């Protein structure tokens, strides 16, 4: 591999794309449509495929740095993610929907989890996001919007015949098109402006879905509407400036697949524009990220260092408890305790650059981690003495115990009087 290629693999921005699962030769296979990949690569970014494999949602940190996310086709989103109760569809209607759309209605909760975590990550960090088909639905739901579980049964049947739209045709899958009205002054309007005839503001888009946006999330603005009123494209105007690395958008149709029959030529010159501007935003985001010094980076420790860190924390915690409560409150130092305290002692002895304030604080918390062994020895000695004294006193008669108590009471009184006189003399010496 040449140095130039190696350098490119390091410096080019990374776009995460989640795969879709299918069955091939009786085994699960993950895939991503090559049209998506070709456009991402063609405009100057590196597609990084996130496999839809159980547990991957816990490993997304391993895909950092993330400069952009493209989410595309897949199964229906779990309805519980966008509606607290089931829709108004009857059980019979739901069964019919499952029969008609077998490949889509098999909900994939693992894919849901992966994609929603990525979508929310983009929204939190303002990472460029392009949602195609299901990806647009994920974006809308992640921002508080809802979906029709079935457009035909929930929307179309309520409309006059001339306003109904077929949003999927399995017999003419790639060839099926329907019109959408483009909203002026939106990015979609600018991309397809040359193809809009006589101000009618319509283009014909492909359509492969039986679900769609029901309530559009508040932050979004429609860019295209089907004749039945369904939102076919939307974006966040406050998060759209590709030159500054801002791009949050959803398209229900597939511009990457809007090609003429038996050709790779696009239906309209504006079809690849969403990918072009998305990658432009990804590149700008990467530059901004690389030049920023304020982006926090979490310290990654290997397993050995992590184990040492935990041992030191345990040592200080144990020392603090011994210092604060002592043996009276049930802390019984053992050989294991001594071993655990040694980690903290070694750590302190190796740190010669502690400030006075730090040392004072450590003494307050741990007291004597440096001298933990001698401290524990004293505690043990006191415990042994107490145990021995109890045994001796236990063998004494009542008269002997009474005399002993009287003696120590007298000695306590004498000590108290002498101490008071000495302290009084010190005060007089310090007086004016």
N, C-alpha and C positions, 0 to 999 in steps of 0.2 A: 504494500500500500504506500502510495506516495505521501510526502510530507503535506502537500496541499490538501489531499483528501482527509488526512488525519486532522489537520487544523480545522477544516470545515466541520468535521464531526463534533468538534469542541465548541466552535463559536456560533453555529447556527442555532436559532431558537427552537424550542421543543413544543410540539402540539400533542397533547394527550387525546387519544381516541379510544373509546371503550368498544371492545368487540361484541359481536352477537353470537349466540350459541345455536348450532344446528346439529343434525344427525347425519353422518355419512358413514356408510359401511358399518352400521350398527354401533357407532361410537360418536361421542360428542366432539364437535369440531368448532373452533372459534374462527370468525372471519370479520373482515371489514371490506366494504366495497372499494375496488381499486380506483374508481373515479375520484373518491374523496382523497385518497392517498396521492394520486397523480397531481391533483390541483395544489395540495399542500406543498409537495416537493417542488412543483413547477414554479411556485411563487417565492420559494426561498426559505422554507422551514422544514424541520425534521418531524415526521409523524412518529409518535411513540405509542404503540398499541398496548392498551391496558387489558389484559385477558379477563374475560368473564369467568373467573374461577373462584370457587368458594374460599373465602378468607382474604381475598385481594383488597376488600374495603378496609382491612386493618393494616395494609402495607402501602398505602398511598404516599406516605412520607418518602418512601424509597424511590418514587418517581420524580422527586425534586431535582433540579429546578423546573417549575411548570411555567411556561410563558404563554400558553394558550390551551383552550379545551374545545374540541369539536365533538359534539354528541349527535349521533344520527339514528338510523332506524332500529326498530326492535319491537318487543311485545308491548301489550297494553300496560300502562302504569297501574300499580295496585290502587284500586279506588279508595281504600282507607287512608291514603296519603293526602287526598284532597276533599273528601267529604265525610262528615261524621257518621252519616247514615247511608243506607243504600239509596239508589236513585228511585224514581217513580216507576221504574220498569217492573213488570210482573215476572214471576218465576218462569212463566212460559216464554216471555219475550227474551229473558236472559239466556234461556236454553237455546232459543233460535239464533241469538247472536253468537253463541259459542259454536253452533253448527256451521254458520255461515263464515265465521272468521277463526277457524281452528288454529291457524298458525300464530295469530296475534293475541288471542284471549288466554293463552297459557302464560299466566303472569310469572315473571322471573324476579323474585324478590332480591336475589343477590345482585343482579344488574341494577335494580332500583337503588339499592343501598350504595353501590359504587358511584352511580351517576349523580345521585342527589348530593352525596358528599363532595363530589367534584364541583357541581353547580354552586353549592353554598360556599365553597372555597373561592371560586371565581367572584362571587358577589361580595365576599368579605374583603378580598385583596384587590378587587377591580382587575382581575385577570381577564383578558379578552376571551369571549365565549361566543361560539356560533352553534346554534341548535337547528338541526335539520329533521323535519318530520317528528318522530318521538322526542328528539332532542329539544325541539321548541316547546313541546308539552311539558317536559321535565323542567325547563326554565320557568314556564308560567306557574306551575304548581309550586316550585321552590320559592317563588315570590308571593305566594298566597292566592294564586288564581285557581280556577277549577276547570274540569273537562266534562264534555258530554261522553257518557259511556258508549253511546252509539248515536252518531249524528242522524242517521236515517230515522230511527225510532223516536228520538227525543226532539229533533228539530224539523226534519223534512216533512214528517206526517202532519205537522201543525200548519204547514204552508200551502198556499194554492199550488196547483200543479205546475204553473209556469214559473214558479220561483224555486222549485226543488232542484237540487244538484246531486248528481251521482259522484261521490267522492272516491269510489273504488270500482274497478271493473276487472275481475279476475280473468275474463276471457280476452281482454285487450290490455294487459297489465301495463306495458310500457307505452303503448300508443294512446291510452286514454288521456283526454285533456278536458278541462273546463275553464271558463273565463273567470278572471278576478279583476276587480277594479282597483287600480293603483291610487294610493292617496298622495296628493300633491305635497311637494316640499319635503318628502321623506327620501332617505337614501335609495329605496327601491325605485322611486320616480326618477331620480338622477341616473341610475344604472340603465333603465329601460326607456329613457326619454326618446331615443331615436326610433324606437319600435312602436310608439304609441300613435295610432292613426287618428288624425283629425280631432284631436282633443278628447277622444272617447275614453282615454285612460284605462284601456283594457289590454291585458295580455292573456294568453292561454297557457295554463300550467298543468303539469302532470299531477296525479293524485293517487295515493296508495293507502289511504287511511279510512277507518270507520269511526275513529274518535277525533275530537278536536276541542279547541278552546271554547269553554262555556262562559266563564267570567274571566276577563283579561285582568291580570294583576295591575294594581293602581299605577305602578311606576312605568308601565309600557304604553306606547302609542301605536295604533294599527298602521300598517303600511300597505295592506291589501285586504280586500273583502270579497268573498264569493257572493253570487246573487242571492243566496239564502241567508246572508248576513254573517256567515262564519268568518272569523278572523284567520286569514291565511298567512300573514306575515306581521311581525311587530318588532319594535326595538325600544331601547331606553334612550331618549334624546339627551339626557344628562350624562350618559355614559357612552357617548358616541363621538369619537374624534380619533380616527385611525392614526393620524400623524402624532398624536400624543399617547398612543397605546391604549385607547379606550374603544371598546366594541362589545356590546351586549345585545344579541339579536337572535330571533327565532323565525324560521321559515317552515311552514307546514308542507310546502311542496319541495321537490328535489331539483334544483337548478342544474346540478351536476349531471343529471340523467335526461335533461330536456334536449335530446339530440334528434336529428333528422333520421328517418328510417335507413338502416344499413349504412350509417355514417357516424363519424365522431364530431361532425359539425353541429354547433349549438343551434337551437331554435331561434334564439335571439343573441345578439352580441353582448347583451348585459348579463347573460346567465352565469358566467364565471366571476362576475364582479364581487359577489358576496365573499367568495374565497380570497380573491385578490386583496380586498380591503381588510378582511379578517387577518390575513398573514401580515399585511402592512402594520396593523395594530400590534400583532404579536412581536414583530421585529422592534417596533418602537418601545413596547413594554419591556422587552429584554434589555434594551439599551438603558432605559430608565432604571431598571432594577440593578444593572451592573454598575451604574454611576452613583447610585444612592449609597450613602454610608449609614443611613438610619434604619435599614432593613435588619431586624433582629435575626440572628442566627443561633439556634439552639446548639449547645455544646454536645457533641456526640461522643460518648465514652464506649470503649470496648468493654467486653464482659469482665475482664480482670480489674480494670479501673473502676467499673461500677460496683463490683464486690468490695473493693477497698473503701470506696466512698461510703457504702452502707455500713461497713464495719466501724469506720470512724464516727459516723452519726450515732450508731448504737453505743459506742464507748462514751461519748459525751453525754448521751441521755442517761446511761447507767450512773456515771459519775455525778451528774446533777441530782439524781434521785437519792443517792447515798448522802450527798452533802446536805440536801434540803430536808430529808426525813430521818435518815439514820436507821439504826437497827431497831429502834423502838417501834417503828411503823411497819415492821414485817419484812424489811430488806435484809436477807441473810446472805452475805457475801460467800461465794463458793470459789472453787478452782476455776470454774467456767467464767465467773465474774472477773477474776484476776486476768484471765486470758483476754477477755473482751476489753478491759481497761487498758491493756498494753498497747492496743492499736492507737488509742487517743494519745497516750503518753509519747509514743514514738513520733506521732504526727507533730505534737507540740515541740518536741526536742529538735526536730528537723526544721522547724520554722523559726529562724533567728531574726526575721524582719517584722515581727509583730510590733505594733505600736503599743504604747503604755495603756491606752484606752482599751485596745483589744485584749491585752493581757489581763487587765482588771476585770473585763467582762467575762473572760474565760475562767478566772478564779471565782467570780460570782456564780457562774453556771456549774462549773465542774469541780471547783474547789481545789482539788489536789490531784488532778489526773496525773501530773508529773510524779507525785509522791503517793500514788494510789495504793501501792503495795504496802507501804509502811502504815498508811491510814487504815487499811483493812486489817493489818496485824494488830494495831491498837484496839480496833473494834473487837477482834477475836479475843484478845487478852482480857479486855473488860468483861466480855461475855463469860470467859472461863472463870475469872475472879468472882463474878456474880454467882455463877453456878456453884462454885466451891463454898462461898459464904453461905448460901442457902442451905447447903448440906450440913455445914458446921452448926449454924444457928438451929437447924432442925433437930439436932441431937441434944441441944441445951434444955435445961428445965425451965419452967415458967419463971422462977425466982431469978435465975441467971439472965434470962432474956430481959426481965424487968430492970435488973441492975445495969445491964449493958445499954439499954435505952436511956436510963437516967444519966449514965456517964456521957454518952454522945450528945444528949440534950445539954448537959453542963458545958461540954467542950464547944458546942455550937454557940452557946451564949457568950462564953469567954472570947471566942474568935470574933463574934459580932461586935462586942464592946471594944476590943483592941483595934479592929479594923476601923471603927467609927472614930476613935481617938486619933489614929494615924492620918486618916483622911482630913480630919478637922485641923491637924497641925499643918498639913500641906496647904490647905486653903489659907491659913493665917500667914504662912511664909510668902504666898503669892500676893497677899493683900497690900494696899498702899502703906 
